[in-house]
């Protein structure tokens, strides 16, 4: 589950977070269209796992889509 602080903050805003995460699997690079890393260390790890440019083009920092802020890592 998400961090308890995250769930509490969401609950205060009438949102319930019930999804579960799992560890990244190498086959995820082939299965998913987008692979989103929450921070630069995870991003670097994913890039080391890449075997082709096609897969490289699937990997992004999660907040790289947020053009309103230059800070691209998800804060803890």
Beta strands, then each sheet from edge to edge (+ up, - down):
strand 1: 35-37
strand 2: 59-61
sheet 1: 1+ 2+
end
